[in-house]
């Protein structure tokens, strides 16, 4: 058995996205058919998502999010610096 998923990450994400669109449309959390695929809606290139998914701890510190979210978090928690903010900007911009 190969390490990890036996297919490309992009194919897996499409499978998850499509499953969310067809399973129990009447339930909260289902994905409306008119919505674009998840990574397209989030404007995250699949290569960046792969980096986030496989190297998460290497590219994050105390929180994860866009530059604005991280700046607010670090300010509220008393951080004087914004650790790994440039990597977050690169991956989630």
N, C-alpha and C positions, 0 to 999 in steps of 0.2 A: 504494500500500500504506500503510495507516495506521501510525503510529509505535507500536511495541510489539505486543502480542498483539491479534488482531482479535476478541477476545471478553472478557467480564468476568473479572477475576481470580478471583472466586468459582467461576465455571464451570471455569476452568483448574485450580484446586486440586482441585475435585471429580474432574476427569478424571484428574489425577495420582494421587489417592487411590484411585479405582476401578481404575486400571491396576495399581497396586501390589497390589491385592487379588486380581486375576485372573491376572496373569502369573506363571507358575512358582511355584505355591503350595508346591512342595517345596523351594524355594531360600530360603536365609537372606536376610532383608530383605523378604520378601513380607509384606503386611499381612493379618492375619487378618480374615475377613469379619465377625466379631463385634465388632470394634473400631469405635468412633465415628469420624466424619471427623476428619482430622488437627488442624484448628484447634480443633475442639470438644474433642478430647483435651488439647490444649495450653492450652485456655481463653484463646485469643487471638481477640478480635473481628476479623472480616475487614477492617474499616476500619484497625485497628492494624497488621495484617499488610501491608496495602497501603502504609502509611507506612514500615514497616520495609523492605519490598522496594524502594521507589522513592526513599527518602531516607536510606538506611542510614548513609552517612558523616556526615550532618548530625546524627544522633542517637546516635552511638557515639563512643567514644574509643579506648582501648587494648584493650578487651575487650567482649564482649556477653553478657548473661545477666540473670537475675533479680537483685534487690537483694542477696540473700545470696551468690550466686555472685560478683557484682562486688565486694562488700565483702571476701570472702576473697581474691580476686585482688589487689585493691589493697593489702591488708595484706601479703600474701606478697611483693609486688614493691616494697614500700617507699613507695608513694604516701601522702602526708599527707592529700590530699583524694580524694574519690570523684567524678571528672568525669562529668557527665551521668547521674548515678544517678537523679535525679528523672524524667528522660525514660524511662529503662529501666523504672522502676516503673510509669509511666503506660502504656507500650506492652506490657510483658510481665507485668504483675501478674495 
